[in-house]
């Protein structure tokens, strides 16, 4: 069986190129010309779009991503690639929004202790225990300016924070199991041997995932981790009444944390996609 394929190329405009497909029987030269033309068109459209957006107030010092790689010359774009521009994203807004995402998912319970124990640590120094305190801090620090390699860490310091995180407990969930009972619950035996690996799915991990999706260009500067008390400025406020170590062996509790490493190139928000 044989297949016949025919194709043509049309380009309009004052300086459009005239294509002669019949003169190039192998198609090699025509394909090269086509790719070169597509590349130049892509660059032209990207620059024109950026200029139009800048007139509307878009960041004139935007960061560029070419073919999914940041800070590359747009002239290196491939014919079938893409050019994206990212406006600088204010550190203040990013910090406040991440904290808000944590609060939205924080279980309230009967006492509200968990929600009131969301701390913020700036460069190993505790600066806020509430949205109001955090807002006041970023307003003050914003006047001084944030610097490269500054770190903001969000952490819940209740002794049971890690347990709730691993059980996926968040606002609106009581923690009761639903659906079919496990093999162990039904028979007293388990078909699984060895250690069971638990994955976090509580307030902090979900807030972390949302933040990574919302602020794509800052995703590589943000991490989720369980850290022990005493590490990197993690301290429980005196008088809180919280234990900080296990009764059995004195090991420090682990706490769910989100750390944001501030970077003048990293705090960005996707705006224009070519």
Order of alpha helices (4+ residues) and beta strands (2+ residues): alpha-beta-beta-beta-alpha-beta-beta-alpha-beta-alpha-alpha-alpha-beta-beta-beta
